[in-house]
């Protein structure tokens, strides 16, 4: 009966799904941050390249 009680408590507990939900949210936040950083880095590189070209052309 103890094994059945432990299994029932495990299936009813919400700690496991909550941890999984937080892990998924953290993964999505990290992906969005990496995409934003990559986009900003590309735009900054383009800007610096344009500035360097205009300074060199003078």
N, C-alpha and C positions, 0 to 999 in steps of 0.2 A: 504494500500500500504506500510505502514511503516513496518508491520510484514513481508511481502514478502521481502522487502529490507534487513531486519535484517537476515532473514533466508538465503537469497542468500549470504550475506556477511559472515555468519558463515560457510557455505559450501565451499566457495571459499578460506577462510583464511587458512593459512598453519601453524598457531601457534599450534593448537591442535595436529596434527600428528607429528610435530617436537618434542613436549614435550613427546609424547608417544615413539618416537624413542629414545630419550635420556634416558628415563626410562628403556627401554629394554636393551640398551647398558650398562647402569649402573648395571642392574641386572646381565647381563652376565659377566661383569668384576668382580663383587663381587663373583659370583659362581666360576670363574676361580681362584681368589685369595684364596678363602676358600679351594679349592681342592689342590692348591699348598702348602698352609700352613699345611694342614693335611698330605700331602705326606712328606714334610720336617720334620714335627714333628715325624712321624713314623720312618723315617730314622735316625733321631737324637736319638730317644729312643733305636733303635736297636744298634747304635754305642755305646751309653753309657752303655747299658747292656753288650755288648761284652767287653768293657774296664773294667767294674766292675768285670766281671767274670775272666778276665785275671789277674787282680790285686789280686783278692782273691785266685787264683790258685797258685800264687807265693809263 
